[in-house]
Amino acid sequence: MKRVLFALVAVMMLTAFKSDKPAYYFYNQKGKKVKYEKVLKAALEADVVFFGESHNNPIAHWMELELTKDFYKAKGDNLILGAEMFERDNQLILNEYLAGKISGKSFKDEARLWPNYSTDYKPLVEFAKEHKLPFIATNVPRRYASVAYKNGFEGLDSLDAEAKSYIAPLPIAYDADLKCYKDMLSMMGMGAHVNENFPKAQAVKDATMAYSIAGYAEKGKLFFHYNGSYHSDNYQSILWHLNQYKPGLKIVTISTVEQPDIDTISNEFRSQADFILVVPEDMTRTY
């Protein structure tokens, strides 16, 4: 009897402690775990891949780099990179750095880089530089998103021609009934310090990123875009605008979510992307 009790206690202890602690799992829309290789294979068949990251999640940033490396192995010079984190008026500076015409210090001083650039986005830019890949600054200059926030779309009309060249063509298409924009308006009811133009400013960003991607995306090439997950979740935001500018592209989306337990995926996340990268919510942060 003592031996049986000892064995039961041992089994209970083993089941109470996991033998490993995975840092992530990929899930598909059916809620099933999928291997990295399956995500890679599906993405390689696309014209555009959106990686929706959590900006301070190290697993998301690592996965972006790993996919970039494997995309390059398969696509070579037919790979194009682009990111929300770089604004269109800094494309010249980015190009000059990638071509070795300016120093890393000049690039850092002038390109309005995000605070977490060194840890999270520099590896992607350096990969592009090493392999001579185009890297597209897709986002609208933030000062023009601020104009839309303060004065609505009408505020953009008064900008001069050069300023407008950094924005998607005006007037910006906008559907206030899209969930991505309706949810932003709902923040007003929760006491957030936002006004009714908040989703319009977001739409200016989404449309400009979509317009930037549309200028390079084509069959036979793979455009890999890095952005916050809200900009591509639920096939809205950037994707809605991209389908206005260049319909017919084959698109694959990846989203990042955080959960207490990653052994299953919450139903609320299953439909927001083709593949969902699920990471423990206590994962360390890059900032």
C-alpha positions in Angstrom: 0.0 0.0 0.0 2.9 2.4 0.8 4.4 1.7 -2.6 1.1 2.5 -4.3 0.7 5.7 -2.4 4.2 6.7 -3.1 3.7 6.0 -6.8 0.5 8.1 -6.8 2.2 11.0 -5.1 5.0 10.8 -7.7 2.6 10.9 -10.6 0.7 13.8 -9.1 4.0 15.8 -8.6 5.0 15.1 -12.2 1.7 16.3 -13.5 1.8 19.4 -11.3 5.1 20.5 -12.9 5.4 20.7 -16.6 8.5 19.1 -18.0 9.2 22.1 -20.3 8.0 25.7 -20.7 7.4 26.6 -24.3 7.7 30.3 -25.1 5.0 30.2 -27.8 2.6 28.2 -29.9 1.1 28.9 -33.3 -2.6 28.3 -33.8 -4.8 28.3 -36.9 -8.3 29.6 -37.1 -9.7 26.2 -36.1 -7.9 26.6 -32.8 -5.4 23.8 -33.6 -1.7 24.1 -32.9 0.4 24.3 -36.1 4.1 23.9 -36.6 6.3 26.8 -37.6 6.9 25.0 -40.9 3.2 25.2 -41.8 3.0 28.9 -41.1 6.1 29.4 -43.3 4.8 27.3 -46.1 1.5 29.2 -46.2 3.2 32.6 -46.0 5.5 31.7 -48.9 2.5 31.3 -51.1 1.3 34.8 -50.4 1.9 38.1 -52.1 1.8 40.0 -48.8 2.3 38.8 -45.3 1.3 41.0 -42.3 3.0 40.2 -39.0 0.8 41.8 -36.3 3.1 42.2 -33.3 2.9 43.3 -29.7 5.4 46.1 -29.8 7.2 45.1 -26.6 7.0 41.3 -27.0 10.5 39.7 -27.6 9.0 36.5 -29.0 7.1 38.4 -31.7 10.3 40.3 -32.6 12.3 37.2 -32.7 9.7 35.4 -34.9 9.7 38.4 -37.3 13.4 38.0 -37.7 13.2 34.2 -38.1 10.5 34.5 -40.8 12.5 37.2 -42.6 15.5 34.9 -42.7 13.5 32.0 -44.1 11.6 34.1 -46.5 15.0 35.3 -47.9 16.2 31.7 -48.3 13.1 30.9 -50.4 12.6 34.2 -52.2 16.0 35.9 -52.4 15.8 39.2 -54.2 12.0 38.8 -54.6 11.6 39.7 -50.9 10.5 43.2 -49.9 10.3 44.4 -46.3 8.2 47.2 -44.9 7.2 48.5 -41.5 4.8 50.7 -39.6 7.8 51.9 -37.5 9.2 54.0 -40.4 7.5 57.1 -41.8 7.4 57.8 -45.5 9.3 61.1 -45.4 12.3 59.2 -44.0 12.5 56.8 -46.9 15.5 58.7 -48.4 17.4 58.5 -45.1 16.6 54.8 -44.7 17.7 54.1 -48.3 20.9 56.0 -47.7 21.7 54.0 -44.7 20.9 50.7 -46.4 23.2 51.6 -49.2 26.0 52.5 -46.8 26.0 56.2 -47.8 25.4 57.5 -44.3 26.5 56.3 -40.9 24.5 54.5 -38.3 24.8 57.5 -36.1 23.4 59.8 -38.8 20.5 57.4 -39.4 19.7 57.2 -35.7 19.9 61.0 -35.3 17.7 61.9 -38.2 15.2 59.0 -38.9 12.9 59.5 -35.8 13.4 55.9 -34.8 11.2 54.3 -32.2 12.7 54.1 -28.6 12.9 50.3 -29.0 14.6 50.4 -32.4 18.0 49.0 -31.2 16.5 45.9 -29.6 13.5 45.2 -31.8 13.9 46.6 -35.3 17.6 47.1 -35.9 18.1 43.4 -36.6 15.5 43.6 -39.4 17.1 46.7 -40.9 20.6 45.2 -40.6 19.4 42.0 -42.3 18.0 44.1 -45.2 21.3 46.0 -45.4 23.4 42.9 -45.4 21.4 41.3 -48.2 20.6 44.4 -50.2 16.8 44.1 -49.7 14.4 47.0 -50.1 12.9 48.2 -46.9 9.9 50.4 -47.3 9.0 53.1 -44.8 5.2 52.7 -45.1 3.6 54.9 -42.4 2.3 58.4 -42.6 4.4 61.0 -40.8 2.9 61.3 -37.4 2.5 65.0 -37.6 -0.1 64.5 -40.4 -2.0 61.8 -38.4 -2.1 64.5 -35.6 -3.6 66.9 -38.1 -6.4 64.4 -38.8 -6.9 63.9 -35.1 -7.3 67.6 -34.5 -9.2 68.6 -37.6 -10.5 65.4 -39.2 -9.8 64.5 -42.9 -10.6 68.1 -43.9 -7.5 69.2 -42.1 -5.4 67.3 -44.6 -6.8 69.3 -47.6 -4.9 72.4 -46.6 -1.5 70.8 -46.6 0.8 71.6 -49.5 1.6 69.2 -52.3 4.9 67.9 -50.9 3.2 67.1 -47.6 0.4 65.3 -49.4 2.9 63.1 -51.2 3.6 61.4 -47.9 0.0 60.5 -47.4 -2.4 58.2 -49.2 -4.3 60.0 -52.0 -7.0 62.2 -50.7 -9.8 61.9 -49.9 -9.1 58.9 -47.6 -11.6 56.1 -48.0 -13.3 55.6 -44.6 -16.0 53.2 -43.3 -17.0 54.2 -39.8 -18.8 50.9 -39.4 -15.7 48.8 -39.5 -15.2 47.2 -36.2 -11.6 48.4 -36.0 -12.8 52.0 -36.0 -16.0 51.6 -34.1 -14.0 50.0 -31.2 -11.8 53.0 -31.1 -14.7 55.3 -30.8 -16.0 53.2 -27.9 -13.0 54.3 -25.9 -14.6 57.7 -25.6 -17.3 56.1 -23.5 -14.7 54.6 -21.2 -13.3 58.0 -20.3 -10.3 57.9 -22.6 -9.0 61.3 -23.7 -9.9 60.9 -27.4 -12.2 62.8 -29.7 -14.4 61.7 -32.6 -11.5 62.0 -35.0 -9.4 59.3 -33.2 -10.4 56.5 -35.7 -9.9 58.9 -38.6 -6.3 59.5 -37.6 -5.9 55.7 -37.4 -7.5 55.4 -40.9 -4.9 57.9 -42.3 -2.2 55.6 -41.0 -3.9 52.4 -42.3 -4.6 53.9 -45.7 -1.0 55.3 -46.1 0.6 52.0 -45.1 -1.8 50.2 -47.6 -0.9 52.6 -50.3 2.8 52.2 -49.7 2.5 48.4 -49.9 0.3 48.5 -53.0 3.1 50.4 -54.8 5.5 47.4 -54.4 3.3 44.3 -54.0 3.1 42.1 -57.1 2.8 38.5 -58.1 6.1 36.6 -57.8 7.3 38.8 -55.0 6.7 38.6 -51.2 6.1 41.8 -49.3 6.6 41.2 -45.6 5.1 44.0 -43.4 5.7 44.5 -39.7 3.0 46.3 -37.8 1.1 46.4 -34.5 -1.5 43.7 -34.5 -4.4 46.2 -34.4 -3.4 47.4 -37.9 -4.1 44.0 -39.4 -6.3 42.0 -37.1 -9.7 40.8 -38.3 -8.6 41.5 -41.9 -9.5 45.1 -41.5 -7.5 48.3 -41.0 -4.6 48.1 -43.5 -6.1 45.1 -45.3 -9.4 46.9 -46.0 -7.5 49.8 -47.6 -5.1 47.6 -49.5 -8.1 45.8 -51.1 -9.3 49.3 -52.3 -5.9 50.1 -53.9 -4.9 46.7 -55.2 -7.6 44.0 -55.1 -6.7 40.4 -55.8 -3.5 40.1 -53.8 -3.1 36.9 -51.8 -2.6 37.9 -48.2 -1.6 35.9 -45.1 -1.9 37.5 -41.6 -0.2 36.6 -38.3 -1.3 38.1 -35.0 0.3 38.1 -31.6 -1.7 37.5 -28.4 -0.8 36.9 -24.8 -2.6 34.5 -22.5 -2.0 33.0 -19.0 -2.0 29.5 -20.5 -0.8 28.9 -24.0 -1.8 25.2 -24.2 -5.1 26.3 -25.8 -6.2 29.5 -27.6 -9.1 31.6 -26.4 -12.1 31.6 -28.7 -12.0 35.4 -28.9 -8.6 35.3 -30.7 -9.2 32.5 -33.1 -10.7 34.4 -36.0 -8.5 37.5 -36.0 -5.8 36.2 -38.3 -4.8 33.2 -40.4 -2.2 32.2 -37.7 -2.1 33.4 -34.2 1.2 33.5 -32.2 0.2 32.8 -28.6 2.8 33.9 -26.0 2.7 33.6 -22.1 1.4 36.9 -20.7 4.2 36.9 -18.2 6.8 36.9 -20.9 9.5 39.5 -20.3 9.2 42.8 -22.2 11.7 44.7 -24.3 10.5 47.9 -22.7 
